[in-house]
Amino acid sequence: MKSHSSDLARWLVAAVSFVVIAGAVAASEPPLKADEAATVLISDLESTIPELMKKGRVPGLQVALVRDGKVIWHKSLGVTNTDTQDPVTDQTIFEAASLTKPLFAYAVMMLAQEGVLDLDTPLITHFSTEEIEGFLGHPIDKEGFHRDWAEVITPRQVLSHSAGTPHGEGGDVYPLFFEPGTEYKYSAAGYYWLQMAVAKLTGEPVETTIQKRVLDPLGMTHSCLVWRDDYENTMANGHNMFGQPQAFRKYTEPHAAASLYTTAVDYARFVCAVLNGEGLERETLKEMLTPQITVDEDLGLTWTLGFGMQDDANGPAFWQWGDYGIFRNYILAYPEQKLGVVYLANSFLGLSICHELISETIGGRALGMTFLEYRQYDSPLATFSWAVQDRGPEAVDELLPKMKAEYPDEFTAGLIGWLGREFNDAGMTDEGIALLEFNVKEDRQSPGAHADLARAYLDQGDRETARRYYEKALVIAEKASAEAAADAVDGDTDEDSDEDSDDDEVFDTAPIEWAMDYIKAFDEPVTVPADHLQNLAGDYDTRHFQLREDGLYYIRGDAATKEFRKLTPMSRDMFLIEGLVYFRMQFEFDDEGRPTKVVGHYDNGYRDQSIRDQ
């Protein structure tokens, strides 16, 4: 495969004549004669990108190139769904995932420019105490909560990911990780909080703000922050790491951090707007692209008011990646040359080809990928995973000991456990069990290995086998805890010990207790009176509950599953869904016993809530 990583100048010369070949965006302009360099480069891309997709097992992809601040070439490749084999077209819709964030940031900069919003005014000033507590999920004065930090978080810090807000983490106390403005921590939650402020200040839903200020003016006709009915026929299915198509995720509520549906050409129009300063005054654009916080000093990465920023041999460039597991995307653009690339992939493996695709298309370096440490398609983990997928569980027995010996830093117990769960979730349960059993055999005194294997059996519905492994994990954990306590009493604090420091860590039994509660709910059923269930039935934002003859049923309007599912009671107020070990719901009531909201509890500590409709 030919490399263009040191050939940006050649690309710049050749790119002028891309209009001739691709022409779709600028079809009204008179054709230009393609020179030899352009012909060679286009020929390279026509062959190397499909070759990369094949090597990376990426089902479908859209790519768009920008030159002189204009979209000059784009290509749609592969299939939208590996089962149907429908081709990706220029109208195919992809989930942008975190590519939503810069687009929202762009709109925020417009609002700041107009004086609607001040970048340095704390967000908390726009909300009542009741609204803040609703967002946090607890009183603002709750013990352990950093109210002093929350009170100084600003839009500037949110946009630059320096607010210290969480990114999927949760718990009884809303987590803030550091004093705002002092460090970098990527956070979707901060963007959502800013979204709430924008909605209050503009008096309109954020999707309306984005539509009026960004999508419509830029001609992004295929893009939206919420699901549109016409996407039913144009949406690409995302695919897991094994190439299995997954159901559409249909956002009925916007999320400024993640809910954009778009095409590569549409998003490239937005990149062009940033490069050209459309909608922003020169000083506002300069401020947007000015680094605010250091991300990685060694790589020279910073974060601006919306984008990551890097500096390589070709000059400064802004970038952003998108990752919703089964959709993975990347953009990189050089403001000085007004040169960039956008690509969207409907695959868990979409970023495994990023380094080479960026190099091939614009001669740039994806330093963001280096920082994020996504594995490439030819990594030991990828080649091993595909061997297991293609050959079955016997490949685990044959290859895993060799791979662990050759790549000990890559094939850790934690990674093997993760891979086992991925196989299990994909329906390749024999392969998943084989991987998790390997960990148990490697370390029979590891409570984590036993707990992982137990969870795999539980996800399969084998509660009895799961219980046995969970109980074994608890016995091992209790023994280790007792030994650690005895060592502490004996004063065994030898700092020169050769033992792995991880052995001294206290094993967290909370996930096991969570899972055992799930098992108990089915083994020891709880009876809830029908009149109480009737009281719970109703609509809670996007969550809907319906009473039927055999119990309470549930559906979430913005989820992929479009069928009501029966709930199993754990108590009068707590319910779970069979097969969803990680999730349960709890109803909360007012003083008169009327249900007011339902709180979703997740096994990682995260919580969300839905208020009952009036």
Backbone torsions as a table, in degrees:
resi	resn	phi	psi	omega
1	MET	NA	131.1	-177.4
2	LYS	-76.4	138.6	-178.7
3	SER	-104.6	140.0	176.9
4	HIS	-115.3	15.2	-171.9
5	SER	-62.1	-26.7	178.9
6	SER	-111.9	23.1	-171.5
7	ASP	-127.5	39.9	179.2
8	LEU	-61.0	-37.3	-179.0
9	ALA	-61.7	-40.8	178.5
10	ARG	-63.4	-39.5	179.2
11	TRP	-63.1	-41.5	-178.4
12	LEU	-63.0	-38.8	178.3
13	VAL	-67.6	-44.8	-174.7
14	ALA	-72.4	-31.0	-169.5
15	ALA	-62.9	-26.4	-179.7
16	VAL	-55.2	-36.0	-175.8
17	SER	-93.6	9.2	174.5
18	PHE	-62.6	-30.1	-176.6
19	VAL	-57.0	-32.2	-178.3
20	VAL	-63.8	-48.1	-171.7
21	ILE	-78.1	-51.4	-174.5
22	ALA	-82.4	-50.8	168.2
23	GLY	56.1	-11.5	-170.4
24	ALA	-63.9	-35.2	-176.5
25	VAL	-79.7	-34.3	-176.9
26	ALA	-116.9	41.5	-173.9
27	ALA	-63.5	-23.1	-177.3
28	SER	-78.2	-13.3	-179.3
29	GLU	-83.4	149.2	179.0
30	PRO	-63.6	140.1	-177.9
31	PRO	-63.9	144.2	175.3
32	LEU	-103.6	150.0	179.1
33	LYS	-74.5	124.7	-179.5
34	ALA	-75.6	131.8	176.2
35	ASP	-87.6	174.9	-174.2
36	GLU	-63.2	-39.8	-178.7
37	ALA	-62.1	-43.2	-179.7
38	ALA	-64.4	-41.4	-179.7
39	THR	-61.3	-42.5	179.8
40	VAL	-65.5	-45.4	-177.8
41	LEU	-64.3	-44.4	179.7
42	ILE	-62.6	-42.9	177.9
43	SER	-60.1	-40.7	177.8
44	ASP	-60.0	-49.2	-176.6
45	LEU	-65.7	-36.4	179.5
46	GLU	-62.9	-26.3	-179.5
47	SER	-102.3	-37.6	-174.2
48	THR	-73.8	-35.2	-179.3
49	ILE	-66.9	-48.8	174.9
50	PRO	-60.1	-34.4	178.0
51	GLU	-65.4	-42.1	176.6
52	LEU	-61.7	-44.0	179.4
53	MET	-60.0	-40.9	179.8
54	LYS	-65.4	-45.1	179.9
55	LYS	-64.6	-37.5	-178.5
56	GLY	-88.7	-0.2	-179.0
57	ARG	55.0	44.0	177.4
58	VAL	-95.4	115.9	-174.9
59	PRO	-65.4	-47.8	-174.7
60	GLY	-141.4	151.6	-175.4
61	LEU	-158.1	145.5	168.3
62	GLN	-121.8	140.9	177.5
63	VAL	-135.2	141.6	177.7
64	ALA	-136.9	136.3	-179.1
65	LEU	-110.7	143.7	-178.5
66	VAL	-119.3	133.1	176.5
67	ARG	-138.0	132.9	-178.5
68	ASP	54.3	35.5	177.4
69	GLY	73.0	18.8	179.4
70	LYS	-130.8	146.6	172.8
71	VAL	-76.1	117.2	-174.1
72	ILE	-115.3	-15.9	-179.8
73	TRP	-156.7	141.7	175.7
74	HIS	-150.7	159.0	-176.3
75	LYS	-148.3	139.8	174.8
76	SER	-114.9	129.2	-169.9
77	LEU	-135.6	151.5	173.6
78	GLY	79.1	-155.4	-173.4
79	VAL	-123.4	154.1	177.5
80	THR	-80.0	-23.0	-174.0
81	ASN	-154.3	123.3	-176.6
82	THR	-69.4	-17.7	176.5
83	ASP	-81.8	-48.0	-177.0
84	THR	-83.6	-23.6	-178.2
85	GLN	62.8	23.8	174.8
86	ASP	-66.9	135.6	-175.9
87	PRO	-75.5	148.4	170.1
88	VAL	-72.4	131.3	177.2
89	THR	-120.2	178.7	178.6
90	ASP	-66.6	-18.2	179.8
91	GLN	-94.4	-3.5	-178.1
92	THR	-66.6	134.0	-177.6
93	ILE	-96.5	135.6	176.4
94	PHE	-119.0	155.5	169.3
95	GLU	-79.0	127.6	179.9
96	ALA	-79.7	-22.4	-176.5
97	ALA	54.6	-126.3	-174.0
98	SER	-72.0	-6.4	171.1
99	LEU	-64.4	-12.0	174.8
100	THR	-63.6	-35.5	-172.2
101	LYS	-59.1	-50.5	179.6
102	PRO	-62.1	-34.6	179.4
103	LEU	-65.1	-42.3	175.5
104	PHE	-64.3	-41.6	179.3
105	ALA	-60.0	-38.4	178.1
106	TYR	-59.6	-44.3	178.1
107	ALA	-66.4	-38.0	177.8
108	VAL	-62.2	-40.0	178.5
109	MET	-64.4	-34.7	174.4
110	MET	-62.0	-45.0	-179.8
111	LEU	-64.4	-37.6	177.1
112	ALA	-65.7	-40.1	179.4
113	GLN	-62.1	-34.4	-178.0
114	GLU	-87.0	-5.0	-179.4
115	GLY	82.6	8.4	178.0
116	VAL	-72.3	-32.2	-175.9
117	LEU	-137.6	142.3	176.3
118	ASP	-107.8	127.5	-175.2
119	LEU	-66.1	-20.2	-174.5
120	ASP	-113.9	10.6	173.8
121	THR	-89.9	126.6	-178.4
122	PRO	-53.8	137.3	-178.7
123	LEU	-59.6	-34.6	-172.9
124	ILE	-62.3	-22.0	-179.1
125	THR	-68.7	-16.2	-177.6
126	HIS	-90.5	-0.1	-173.1
127	PHE	-129.3	152.5	171.8
128	SER	-76.5	163.0	177.4
129	THR	-58.9	-39.4	179.4
130	GLU	-62.1	-41.7	179.6
131	GLU	-67.1	-40.9	178.4
132	ILE	-62.6	-44.5	-179.0
133	GLU	-66.9	-31.7	175.1
134	GLY	-65.5	-38.9	178.0
135	PHE	-68.0	-42.8	-178.1
136	LEU	-72.8	-32.7	-175.5
137	GLY	86.9	12.3	178.4
138	HIS	-165.2	167.9	178.9
139	PRO	-59.8	147.6	-177.1
140	ILE	-67.0	-22.3	179.1
141	ASP	-97.3	14.9	-178.7
142	LYS	-58.1	137.6	-179.7
143	GLU	-59.9	132.5	179.5
144	GLY	96.4	-14.3	179.7
145	PHE	-88.2	136.2	-179.7
146	HIS	-84.6	77.1	178.6
147	ARG	-60.5	-38.2	-177.8
148	ASP	-62.3	-35.3	176.6
149	TRP	-73.4	-43.4	-178.7
150	ALA	-59.2	-33.8	-174.8
151	GLU	-74.4	-8.2	-179.1
152	VAL	-116.9	2.9	179.1
153	ILE	-66.7	128.8	-177.1
154	THR	-117.2	164.0	173.5
155	PRO	-56.2	-37.4	179.2
156	ARG	-58.6	-43.5	-179.2
157	GLN	-70.7	-36.4	177.2
158	VAL	-63.0	-49.5	-177.0
159	LEU	-62.7	-30.4	-178.5
160	SER	-97.0	7.9	179.4
161	HIS	56.1	40.8	177.5
162	SER	-121.2	19.3	-177.5
163	ALA	-85.1	-18.2	-178.0
164	GLY	82.0	8.7	-180.0
165	THR	-76.6	161.5	-173.0
166	PRO	-77.2	165.7	174.2
167	HIS	-134.0	72.3	-179.0
168	GLY	97.0	-17.6	178.1
169	GLU	-72.4	152.7	178.9
170	GLY	-149.3	-163.0	-179.5
171	GLY	147.0	-178.1	179.3
172	ASP	-64.8	-29.9	177.9
173	VAL	-113.7	129.9	179.0
174	TYR	-59.5	121.8	-172.8
175	PRO	-82.5	131.6	166.7
176	LEU	-122.0	129.8	-163.2
177	PHE	-97.6	-17.4	177.9
178	PHE	-166.7	169.3	177.7
179	GLU	-63.0	125.6	-175.5
180	PRO	-53.1	137.0	177.1
181	GLY	89.1	-0.6	-174.6
182	THR	-102.5	-20.8	-177.3
183	GLU	-144.2	174.2	175.6
184	TYR	-105.9	130.9	169.8
185	LYS	-150.7	115.9	-178.8
186	TYR	-60.0	135.6	-173.7
187	SER	-152.1	120.9	171.7
188	ALA	-80.6	-31.1	-177.1
189	ALA	-62.6	-38.1	177.7
190	GLY	-61.9	-41.3	178.6
191	TYR	-63.5	-36.2	179.1
192	TYR	-67.9	-38.3	177.3
193	TRP	-63.2	-42.5	177.0
194	LEU	-64.8	-36.9	175.8
195	GLN	-57.3	-43.1	178.4
196	MET	-61.3	-40.5	179.0
197	ALA	-66.0	-42.3	178.9
198	VAL	-60.2	-42.5	179.8
199	ALA	-62.3	-39.3	179.2
200	LYS	-68.6	-41.9	-175.8
201	LEU	-73.0	-32.2	-179.4
202	THR	-91.5	-20.3	-178.2
203	GLY	73.2	23.4	-179.7
204	GLU	-147.8	157.7	177.3
205	PRO	-61.0	149.0	-175.7
206	VAL	-63.0	-31.1	179.3
207	GLU	-65.8	-30.6	176.4
208	THR	-69.1	-43.3	177.6
209	THR	-58.8	-45.8	-179.5
210	ILE	-66.5	-41.5	-179.1
211	GLN	-62.0	-46.3	-175.8
212	LYS	-72.2	-37.4	-171.0
213	ARG	-96.6	-21.9	-175.1
214	VAL	-124.4	-60.4	-170.5
215	LEU	-64.9	-50.1	-178.7
216	ASP	-66.2	-49.5	-179.4
217	PRO	-60.9	-30.8	-177.3
218	LEU	-92.3	0.6	178.7
219	GLY	71.5	28.8	179.4
220	MET	-85.6	70.3	-169.6
221	THR	-73.1	-17.9	-179.3
222	HIS	-96.2	1.7	-169.9
223	SER	-107.3	148.6	177.6
224	CYS	-164.3	152.9	177.8
225	LEU	-86.2	-7.2	176.1
226	VAL	-132.8	161.2	-177.4
227	TRP	-64.0	135.8	174.5
228	ARG	-112.9	147.6	-177.6
229	ASP	-58.0	-35.3	-177.3
230	ASP	-70.2	-14.2	177.0
231	TYR	-68.3	-20.0	-179.0
232	GLU	-54.7	-32.8	-177.2
233	ASN	-102.7	-6.2	-175.9
234	THR	-122.2	-6.9	-175.0
235	MET	-75.9	137.1	171.6
236	ALA	-80.2	143.1	171.1
237	ASN	-81.8	136.4	170.5
238	GLY	-74.5	158.6	-178.6
239	HIS	-129.2	141.1	177.5
240	ASN	-75.8	-176.6	-174.1
241	MET	-65.8	-12.9	-179.7
242	PHE	-104.8	11.0	175.4
243	GLY	79.9	15.6	179.5
244	GLN	-88.7	126.1	-179.5
245	PRO	-67.4	144.1	-179.1
246	GLN	-116.8	160.1	-178.0
247	ALA	-66.7	154.7	176.0
248	PHE	-62.3	145.5	169.3
249	ARG	-103.3	117.0	-172.1
250	LYS	-108.2	100.7	178.0
251	TYR	-73.6	117.8	171.9
252	THR	-96.8	-13.7	174.9
253	GLU	-121.9	138.0	-177.1
254	PRO	-74.8	152.6	172.2
255	HIS	-136.5	116.5	-174.2
256	ALA	-63.6	-13.4	-179.1
257	ALA	-96.4	-14.9	-166.3
258	ALA	-157.1	-8.2	-164.6
259	SER	-98.2	11.8	-178.2
260	LEU	-70.8	129.7	167.1
261	TYR	-101.5	137.3	-174.6
262	THR	-163.5	-179.2	170.2
263	THR	-121.7	164.9	-179.9
264	ALA	-63.0	-40.0	-179.7
265	VAL	-66.4	-43.8	177.1
266	ASP	-58.3	-49.0	-176.5
267	TYR	-66.6	-33.5	177.1
268	ALA	-64.6	-30.6	175.4
269	ARG	-63.6	-38.5	176.1
270	PHE	-65.3	-43.3	177.3
271	VAL	-58.3	-41.3	177.7
272	CYS	-61.6	-39.6	-179.9
273	ALA	-62.0	-39.5	177.5
274	VAL	-66.9	-44.6	179.7
275	LEU	-61.7	-35.3	-176.6
276	ASN	-95.3	-5.9	-179.9
277	GLY	70.8	26.9	178.9
278	GLU	-66.1	130.9	178.3
279	GLY	82.0	-9.4	-179.4
280	LEU	-124.8	139.2	173.3
281	GLU	-70.3	160.8	-175.5
282	ARG	-56.4	-44.0	-178.8
283	GLU	-68.8	-33.3	178.4
284	THR	-68.5	-43.2	177.6
285	LEU	-62.5	-42.6	178.9
286	LYS	-60.2	-42.5	179.0
287	GLU	-65.1	-40.0	-179.4
288	MET	-59.9	-39.1	-175.7
289	LEU	-96.2	10.7	176.9
290	THR	-85.6	128.0	179.2
291	PRO	-57.4	137.6	-179.5
292	GLN	-112.5	-29.8	-174.8
293	ILE	-150.7	145.4	177.8
294	THR	-80.2	132.8	178.0
295	VAL	-98.0	-51.2	179.1
296	ASP	-147.2	109.2	-175.1
297	GLU	-65.7	-39.6	-178.1
298	ASP	-63.7	-39.4	179.7
299	LEU	-86.7	-9.4	-178.8
300	GLY	73.7	30.1	-178.1
301	LEU	-95.7	136.7	175.4
302	THR	-132.1	175.9	173.6
303	TRP	-127.0	136.7	-179.4
304	THR	-98.6	-160.0	176.0
305	LEU	-87.5	62.8	176.6
306	GLY	139.0	-28.7	-177.1
307	PHE	-126.2	156.3	161.8
308	GLY	-74.9	154.0	179.7
309	MET	-131.6	134.1	177.4
310	GLN	-128.9	170.4	177.0
311	ASP	-144.4	111.8	178.7
312	ASP	-119.8	-166.4	-176.8
313	ALA	-60.6	-22.3	-179.5
314	ASN	-89.5	-5.0	179.6
315	GLY	113.7	-174.2	179.0
316	PRO	-69.4	146.5	179.4
317	ALA	-148.7	145.8	174.5
318	PHE	-103.2	151.1	-174.0
319	TRP	-150.5	163.4	174.0
320	GLN	-161.9	143.9	173.5
321	TRP	-112.7	159.8	175.4
322	GLY	-126.9	135.2	-177.5
323	ASP	-147.8	100.5	167.2
324	TYR	-111.5	48.4	175.1
325	GLY	66.0	-65.4	-176.0
326	ILE	-100.1	0.6	168.0
327	PHE	-130.2	124.0	180.0
328	ARG	-135.6	129.4	-166.9
329	ASN	-138.3	165.6	179.2
330	TYR	-155.7	144.9	171.4
331	ILE	-134.6	145.5	175.9
332	LEU	-145.3	133.3	-177.8
333	ALA	-145.9	139.4	179.5
334	TYR	-104.0	108.0	-176.6
335	PRO	-61.1	-37.9	-177.3
336	GLU	-64.4	-39.6	178.4
337	GLN	-90.9	-9.7	-173.8
338	LYS	53.5	47.8	-173.9
339	LEU	-124.0	137.5	-180.0
340	GLY	-166.4	174.2	177.4
341	VAL	-143.7	144.7	174.8
342	VAL	-126.8	131.6	169.4
343	TYR	-139.3	143.5	-179.4
344	LEU	-123.3	133.9	-178.5
345	ALA	-130.7	137.3	-178.8
346	ASN	-94.4	55.1	-173.3
347	SER	-154.5	144.0	169.6
348	PHE	-55.3	-28.0	-175.5
349	LEU	-94.3	9.1	-173.1
350	GLY	-59.9	-31.7	-178.9
351	LEU	-89.3	-3.3	178.2
352	SER	-70.3	-16.1	179.7
353	ILE	-108.6	9.2	-170.6
354	CYS	-62.4	-50.2	-176.0
355	HIS	-54.9	-48.5	-176.6
356	GLU	-71.7	-37.1	-179.2
357	LEU	-66.5	-41.6	177.8
358	ILE	-62.4	-43.9	179.5
359	SER	-62.7	-45.5	-176.9
360	GLU	-66.2	-37.5	-172.4
361	THR	-84.0	-45.0	-175.2
362	ILE	-129.7	7.1	178.3
363	GLY	68.2	25.4	-178.6
364	GLY	-102.9	178.7	177.2
365	ARG	-119.1	130.3	179.3
366	ALA	-89.9	74.0	-177.7
367	LEU	-66.0	-25.4	175.4
368	GLY	-61.3	-37.3	177.6
369	MET	-67.0	-36.0	176.6
370	THR	-61.7	-42.9	179.3
371	PHE	-66.5	-43.1	-175.3
372	LEU	-76.3	-18.4	173.8
373	GLU	63.1	36.3	170.4
374	TYR	-68.5	138.0	-179.2
375	ARG	-76.8	143.2	177.7
376	GLN	-80.2	163.3	-176.0
377	TYR	-61.6	-23.3	-178.6
378	ASP	-101.6	17.1	179.1
379	SER	-69.6	157.6	177.0
380	PRO	-55.9	-38.9	179.9
381	LEU	-63.3	-43.9	-178.9
382	ALA	-63.3	-48.7	-177.8
383	THR	-63.4	-38.1	177.6
384	PHE	-66.8	-45.5	-178.1
385	SER	-59.8	-42.2	-178.9
386	TRP	-71.1	-31.9	175.9
387	ALA	-64.3	-41.7	177.9
388	VAL	-66.5	-42.0	178.7
389	GLN	-60.7	-42.1	-175.3
390	ASP	-79.1	-31.8	-171.3
391	ARG	-110.7	-14.3	177.5
392	GLY	94.3	-174.3	-173.0
393	PRO	-62.9	-23.2	178.4
394	GLU	-62.9	-25.5	177.8
395	ALA	-67.7	-28.0	176.9
396	VAL	-64.7	-50.0	-179.0
397	ASP	-62.5	-36.4	-176.1
398	GLU	-79.6	-42.8	-168.6
399	LEU	-99.6	-32.8	-170.6
400	LEU	-62.4	-42.7	177.7
401	PRO	-58.8	-38.8	179.3
402	LYS	-66.9	-44.2	-178.3
403	MET	-65.8	-39.8	179.7
404	LYS	-65.7	-37.0	179.1
405	ALA	-70.6	-37.9	-176.2
406	GLU	-81.6	-33.7	-177.7
407	TYR	-128.0	66.8	-175.4
408	PRO	-63.5	-30.6	-179.8
409	ASP	-74.2	-23.6	-179.8
410	GLU	-90.2	-45.7	-175.9
411	PHE	-93.9	66.5	176.2
412	THR	-80.9	166.5	177.5
413	ALA	-60.6	-38.5	179.6
414	GLY	-63.5	-42.7	-179.6
415	LEU	-69.6	-40.9	178.3
416	ILE	-61.5	-39.7	177.3
417	GLY	-62.8	-44.3	177.6
418	TRP	-59.7	-45.3	-178.1
419	LEU	-64.2	-39.3	176.9
420	GLY	-60.0	-41.8	178.8
421	ARG	-66.5	-36.1	178.5
422	GLU	-63.6	-44.5	176.9
423	PHE	-61.6	-42.6	-179.1
424	ASN	-62.7	-45.0	-179.9
425	ASP	-63.6	-28.4	-178.8
426	ALA	-85.1	4.2	178.3
427	GLY	88.1	0.1	176.9
428	MET	-94.3	69.0	-169.8
429	THR	-69.4	-34.3	178.8
430	ASP	-63.1	-41.6	178.5
431	GLU	-66.0	-43.6	-179.9
432	GLY	-62.7	-45.0	179.2
433	ILE	-63.0	-39.4	-179.9
434	ALA	-60.9	-41.8	178.9
435	LEU	-65.6	-44.2	-177.0
436	LEU	-72.2	-33.3	175.7
437	GLU	-67.0	-31.9	176.3
438	PHE	-58.6	-44.8	179.5
439	ASN	-62.6	-40.2	179.8
440	VAL	-64.8	-41.6	179.9
441	LYS	-68.2	-34.6	179.7
442	GLU	-68.1	-33.8	-178.3
443	ASP	-146.1	91.3	-176.6
444	ARG	-73.3	-7.1	177.0
445	GLN	-106.1	20.5	178.4
446	SER	-97.5	111.1	176.8
447	PRO	-64.2	-32.9	-179.8
448	GLY	-64.9	-40.4	179.4
449	ALA	-63.9	-42.0	178.6
450	HIS	-66.9	-39.0	-179.9
451	ALA	-66.5	-38.5	177.6
452	ASP	-62.3	-44.2	-179.7
453	LEU	-65.9	-38.5	176.8
454	ALA	-60.7	-44.0	-178.8
455	ARG	-63.2	-36.9	178.8
456	ALA	-61.9	-44.6	178.0
457	TYR	-66.3	-36.7	179.5
458	LEU	-65.6	-41.2	178.1
459	ASP	-63.2	-27.0	176.8
460	GLN	-80.3	-10.4	-177.8
461	GLY	94.4	3.9	178.8
462	ASP	-89.7	82.0	-174.0
463	ARG	-69.2	-33.6	-177.0
464	GLU	-67.8	-46.2	177.7
465	THR	-65.4	-39.2	178.1
466	ALA	-59.9	-43.2	-179.3
467	ARG	-59.8	-43.3	-178.1
468	ARG	-60.8	-44.4	-179.0
469	TYR	-71.4	-35.2	176.1
470	TYR	-64.1	-43.0	179.5
471	GLU	-63.2	-38.6	176.8
472	LYS	-63.4	-42.4	178.9
473	ALA	-60.4	-40.3	179.9
474	LEU	-67.1	-39.8	178.5
475	VAL	-61.6	-45.5	179.9
476	ILE	-63.3	-43.5	-179.0
477	ALA	-64.6	-42.0	179.8
478	GLU	-65.3	-39.4	178.3
479	LYS	-63.5	-45.0	179.9
480	ALA	-64.1	-37.7	179.4
481	SER	-66.2	-41.6	179.1
482	ALA	-64.4	-41.1	179.4
483	GLU	-65.3	-39.7	178.8
484	ALA	-64.7	-38.6	178.9
485	ALA	-66.3	-39.7	179.2
486	ALA	-65.5	-40.7	177.9
487	ASP	-61.5	-38.8	-179.4
488	ALA	-65.7	-39.4	179.0
489	VAL	-66.1	-38.0	-179.4
490	ASP	-77.8	-5.3	179.7
491	GLY	76.7	26.3	180.0
492	ASP	-80.2	88.2	-178.7
493	THR	-126.8	39.6	-177.6
494	ASP	-62.9	108.5	-177.8
495	GLU	-71.0	-15.2	-178.2
496	ASP	-96.1	11.1	-178.6
497	SER	-59.6	142.5	179.6
498	ASP	-87.1	-1.7	-177.1
499	GLU	-69.2	148.2	176.9
500	ASP	-61.1	128.3	-178.0
501	SER	-60.3	-25.3	180.0
502	ASP	-63.7	-26.3	-179.1
503	ASP	-64.1	-24.3	-176.9
504	ASP	-87.5	-7.9	-178.8
505	GLU	-73.9	142.8	178.4
506	VAL	-77.6	124.9	-179.8
507	PHE	-72.8	131.3	-178.9
508	ASP	-81.7	111.1	-179.0
509	THR	-87.9	-1.2	-177.2
510	ALA	-58.1	-43.0	178.1
511	PRO	-61.5	-33.6	178.1
512	ILE	-68.5	-43.7	178.3
513	GLU	-61.5	-38.1	177.4
514	TRP	-61.0	-47.9	-178.4
515	ALA	-66.7	-38.5	179.7
516	MET	-66.9	-32.9	174.6
517	ASP	-64.3	-38.4	177.1
518	TYR	-61.3	-47.5	-179.5
519	ILE	-61.3	-43.3	-178.9
520	LYS	-61.2	-35.5	-178.8
521	ALA	-59.7	-29.9	179.8
522	PHE	-93.2	-33.6	-178.7
523	ASP	-78.2	-28.3	179.6
524	GLU	-129.1	75.4	-173.2
525	PRO	-57.3	141.8	176.1
526	VAL	-101.5	132.9	178.5
527	THR	-97.7	127.1	178.5
528	VAL	-117.1	127.4	-177.8
529	PRO	-56.9	146.9	-177.7
530	ALA	-62.5	-35.9	-179.0
531	ASP	-67.2	-30.6	176.1
532	HIS	-70.5	-41.5	177.9
533	LEU	-63.1	-38.2	178.0
534	GLN	-62.3	-35.7	178.1
535	ASN	-65.5	-32.5	-178.8
536	LEU	-78.7	-29.1	-175.8
537	ALA	-60.4	144.1	179.1
538	GLY	147.2	-168.8	-176.2
539	ASP	-109.2	132.0	178.8
540	TYR	-128.5	88.8	-172.9
541	ASP	54.4	-120.4	-178.3
542	THR	-85.6	-4.7	178.8
543	ARG	-95.3	133.9	-175.5
544	HIS	-130.5	135.1	-177.4
545	PHE	-124.5	136.1	-175.0
546	GLN	-133.7	130.7	178.2
547	LEU	-89.7	128.2	175.2
548	ARG	-121.9	178.4	-174.8
549	GLU	-59.7	-35.2	-175.0
550	ASP	-101.4	11.1	175.6
551	GLY	141.9	-168.0	-177.6
552	LEU	-93.7	135.5	-179.4
553	TYR	-118.9	155.5	-171.2
554	TYR	-138.9	144.7	171.2
555	ILE	-146.6	146.8	174.2
556	ARG	-111.9	124.8	-171.8
557	GLY	-64.0	-28.2	-176.7
558	ASP	-103.3	17.8	179.5
559	ALA	-100.0	164.3	-179.4
560	ALA	-67.8	-36.7	-178.9
561	THR	-71.9	125.6	-175.1
562	LYS	-114.2	26.1	176.6
563	GLU	-124.9	143.4	174.0
564	PHE	-64.3	137.9	-178.7
565	ARG	-119.9	139.7	-176.9
566	LYS	-71.3	138.3	178.0
567	LEU	-96.5	143.0	175.5
568	THR	-108.5	123.1	-177.8
569	PRO	-75.5	137.2	169.2
570	MET	-98.6	-24.7	177.1
571	SER	-162.6	-170.6	179.3
572	ARG	-68.4	-22.8	-176.1
573	ASP	-119.2	-9.9	-176.7
574	MET	-114.9	131.8	-176.6
575	PHE	-135.9	153.2	175.4
576	LEU	-134.7	170.0	180.0
577	ILE	-114.9	128.4	-179.9
578	GLU	-60.5	130.5	-178.7
579	GLY	98.0	-20.1	177.7
580	LEU	-105.5	80.7	-175.1
581	VAL	-64.8	-33.0	-171.0
582	TYR	-79.6	-5.3	-168.0
583	PHE	-134.8	141.8	171.7
584	ARG	-152.1	163.3	-176.5
585	MET	-126.6	143.5	-179.3
586	GLN	-128.2	128.0	177.3
587	PHE	-85.9	142.5	174.5
588	GLU	-118.1	151.0	-170.2
589	PHE	-128.5	157.5	173.0
590	ASP	-86.8	-176.3	-175.5
591	ASP	-64.4	-20.6	-179.3
592	GLU	-96.5	6.8	176.1
593	GLY	85.3	11.2	178.7
594	ARG	-88.7	132.2	179.1
595	PRO	-66.2	130.0	-177.3
596	THR	-110.5	-26.4	178.6
597	LYS	-162.5	165.4	175.1
598	VAL	-124.5	133.3	-177.6
599	VAL	-108.1	127.0	175.1
600	GLY	-87.1	125.4	178.3
601	HIS	-108.5	132.9	179.9
602	TYR	-118.0	151.1	-172.7
603	ASP	-69.9	-9.5	175.5
604	ASN	-91.1	4.4	179.2
605	GLY	96.8	-11.3	-179.5
606	TYR	-71.1	147.5	177.2
607	ARG	-135.6	148.9	168.0
608	ASP	-138.9	168.0	-176.9
609	GLN	-143.2	153.5	178.0
610	SER	-131.1	125.8	-178.5
611	ILE	-84.3	138.9	179.9
612	ARG	-66.3	135.6	177.9
613	ASP	-66.3	142.4	179.2
614	GLN	-80.9	NA	NA
